[in-house]
Amino acid sequence: MARMYASKRGKSGSSKPFMTEAPEWSNKDAKEIESLILQYFKDGMSTAQIGTILRDKHAVPNVRLVLGKRIGAVLSENDESGTYPEDLMNLMRQAVAIIEHLTTNSRDLHNKRSLELTEAKIRRLGNYYKAEGRLDSDWRYKRDQLRLIVE
């Protein structure tokens, strides 16, 4: 499959092996894993960072196989998730960084294009989350209010 904004094909990557249950050597204590997830989230880590730490330090190769749900679902059940989904917030942070760069480098055409593409991704993802009900139906992306949302 080709890339969305480049006329190139993507790199093929390996896929995870199909598994229905956690391996024998893994940590299968569900309560301990949930408490670790909540502790690491309170320490300011993202779900991807939490998953990496659980894999590397606590012998949990896949949280979903042990708990039956994703890390984000565990956080939302405990009312620890933020007001915006994590992937949308990451795109917003990226847009803020590009905007800050463009304030000092106003003639940087490549990053102007990069900002346009990032904002298009934010709008598309916002439409998806509005349809899913995870964002308010009157939510709109506004560049001038972006810095307030991210901070």
MODELLER restraints for C-alpha pairs under 7 A, 6 or more apart:
rsr = mdl.restraints
at = mdl.atoms
rsr.add(forms.Gaussian(group=physical.xy_distance, feature=features.Distance(at['CA:1:A'], at['CA:9:A']), mean=6.09, stdev=0.5))
rsr.add(forms.Gaussian(group=physical.xy_distance, feature=features.Distance(at['CA:1:A'], at['CA:10:A']), mean=6.65, stdev=0.5))
rsr.add(forms.Gaussian(group=physical.xy_distance, feature=features.Distance(at['CA:2:A'], at['CA:8:A']), mean=5.79, stdev=0.5))
rsr.add(forms.Gaussian(group=physical.xy_distance, feature=features.Distance(at['CA:2:A'], at['CA:9:A']), mean=4.27, stdev=0.5))
rsr.add(forms.Gaussian(group=physical.xy_distance, feature=features.Distance(at['CA:2:A'], at['CA:10:A']), mean=5.89, stdev=0.5))
rsr.add(forms.Gaussian(group=physical.xy_distance, feature=features.Distance(at['CA:3:A'], at['CA:9:A']), mean=5.83, stdev=0.5))
rsr.add(forms.Gaussian(group=physical.xy_distance, feature=features.Distance(at['CA:3:A'], at['CA:10:A']), mean=5.94, stdev=0.5))
rsr.add(forms.Gaussian(group=physical.xy_distance, feature=features.Distance(at['CA:20:A'], at['CA:65:A']), mean=6.74, stdev=0.5))
rsr.add(forms.Gaussian(group=physical.xy_distance, feature=features.Distance(at['CA:21:A'], at['CA:65:A']), mean=5.34, stdev=0.5))
rsr.add(forms.Gaussian(group=physical.xy_distance, feature=features.Distance(at['CA:22:A'], at['CA:65:A']), mean=5.32, stdev=0.5))
rsr.add(forms.Gaussian(group=physical.xy_distance, feature=features.Distance(at['CA:22:A'], at['CA:66:A']), mean=5.98, stdev=0.5))
rsr.add(forms.Gaussian(group=physical.xy_distance, feature=features.Distance(at['CA:26:A'], at['CA:59:A']), mean=5.13, stdev=0.5))
rsr.add(forms.Gaussian(group=physical.xy_distance, feature=features.Distance(at['CA:26:A'], at['CA:60:A']), mean=5.46, stdev=0.5))
rsr.add(forms.Gaussian(group=physical.xy_distance, feature=features.Distance(at['CA:27:A'], at['CA:58:A']), mean=6.95, stdev=0.5))
rsr.add(forms.Gaussian(group=physical.xy_distance, feature=features.Distance(at['CA:27:A'], at['CA:59:A']), mean=5.59, stdev=0.5))
rsr.add(forms.Gaussian(group=physical.xy_distance, feature=features.Distance(at['CA:27:A'], at['CA:60:A']), mean=5.59, stdev=0.5))
rsr.add(forms.Gaussian(group=physical.xy_distance, feature=features.Distance(at['CA:28:A'], at['CA:66:A']), mean=5.88, stdev=0.5))
rsr.add(forms.Gaussian(group=physical.xy_distance, feature=features.Distance(at['CA:30:A'], at['CA:66:A']), mean=6.61, stdev=0.5))
rsr.add(forms.Gaussian(group=physical.xy_distance, feature=features.Distance(at['CA:30:A'], at['CA:67:A']), mean=5.98, stdev=0.5))
rsr.add(forms.Gaussian(group=physical.xy_distance, feature=features.Distance(at['CA:37:A'], at['CA:50:A']), mean=6.52, stdev=0.5))
rsr.add(forms.Gaussian(group=physical.xy_distance, feature=features.Distance(at['CA:38:A'], at['CA:75:A']), mean=6.91, stdev=0.5))
rsr.add(forms.Gaussian(group=physical.xy_distance, feature=features.Distance(at['CA:40:A'], at['CA:50:A']), mean=6.38, stdev=0.5))
rsr.add(forms.Gaussian(group=physical.xy_distance, feature=features.Distance(at['CA:47:A'], at['CA:71:A']), mean=6.29, stdev=0.5))
rsr.add(forms.Gaussian(group=physical.xy_distance, feature=features.Distance(at['CA:47:A'], at['CA:72:A']), mean=6.67, stdev=0.5))
rsr.add(forms.Gaussian(group=physical.xy_distance, feature=features.Distance(at['CA:54:A'], at['CA:60:A']), mean=5.42, stdev=0.5))
rsr.add(forms.Gaussian(group=physical.xy_distance, feature=features.Distance(at['CA:55:A'], at['CA:61:A']), mean=4.76, stdev=0.5))
rsr.add(forms.Gaussian(group=physical.xy_distance, feature=features.Distance(at['CA:63:A'], at['CA:70:A']), mean=6.52, stdev=0.5))
rsr.add(forms.Gaussian(group=physical.xy_distance, feature=features.Distance(at['CA:63:A'], at['CA:71:A']), mean=7.00, stdev=0.5))
rsr.add(forms.Gaussian(group=physical.xy_distance, feature=features.Distance(at['CA:64:A'], at['CA:70:A']), mean=5.21, stdev=0.5))
rsr.add(forms.Gaussian(group=physical.xy_distance, feature=features.Distance(at['CA:75:A'], at['CA:81:A']), mean=5.47, stdev=0.5))
rsr.add(forms.Gaussian(group=physical.xy_distance, feature=features.Distance(at['CA:88:A'], at['CA:122:A']), mean=6.42, stdev=0.5))
rsr.add(forms.Gaussian(group=physical.xy_distance, feature=features.Distance(at['CA:88:A'], at['CA:125:A']), mean=6.78, stdev=0.5))
rsr.add(forms.Gaussian(group=physical.xy_distance, feature=features.Distance(at['CA:91:A'], at['CA:118:A']), mean=6.74, stdev=0.5))
rsr.add(forms.Gaussian(group=physical.xy_distance, feature=features.Distance(at['CA:91:A'], at['CA:122:A']), mean=6.41, stdev=0.5))
rsr.add(forms.Gaussian(group=physical.xy_distance, feature=features.Distance(at['CA:92:A'], at['CA:150:A']), mean=6.76, stdev=0.5))
rsr.add(forms.Gaussian(group=physical.xy_distance, feature=features.Distance(at['CA:93:A'], at['CA:150:A']), mean=6.27, stdev=0.5))
rsr.add(forms.Gaussian(group=physical.xy_distance, feature=features.Distance(at['CA:95:A'], at['CA:115:A']), mean=6.15, stdev=0.5))
rsr.add(forms.Gaussian(group=physical.xy_distance, feature=features.Distance(at['CA:95:A'], at['CA:118:A']), mean=6.34, stdev=0.5))
rsr.add(forms.Gaussian(group=physical.xy_distance, feature=features.Distance(at['CA:95:A'], at['CA:119:A']), mean=6.98, stdev=0.5))
rsr.add(forms.Gaussian(group=physical.xy_distance, feature=features.Distance(at['CA:96:A'], at['CA:147:A']), mean=6.43, stdev=0.5))
rsr.add(forms.Gaussian(group=physical.xy_distance, feature=features.Distance(at['CA:98:A'], at['CA:111:A']), mean=6.86, stdev=0.5))
rsr.add(forms.Gaussian(group=physical.xy_distance, feature=features.Distance(at['CA:98:A'], at['CA:115:A']), mean=6.30, stdev=0.5))
rsr.add(forms.Gaussian(group=physical.xy_distance, feature=features.Distance(at['CA:102:A'], at['CA:108:A']), mean=6.92, stdev=0.5))
rsr.add(forms.Gaussian(group=physical.xy_distance, feature=features.Distance(at['CA:123:A'], at['CA:141:A']), mean=6.47, stdev=0.5))
rsr.add(forms.Gaussian(group=physical.xy_distance, feature=features.Distance(at['CA:129:A'], at['CA:135:A']), mean=5.58, stdev=0.5))
rsr.add(forms.Gaussian(group=physical.xy_distance, feature=features.Distance(at['CA:130:A'], at['CA:136:A']), mean=6.17, stdev=0.5))
rsr.add(forms.Gaussian(group=physical.xy_distance, feature=features.Distance(at['CA:130:A'], at['CA:137:A']), mean=5.54, stdev=0.5))
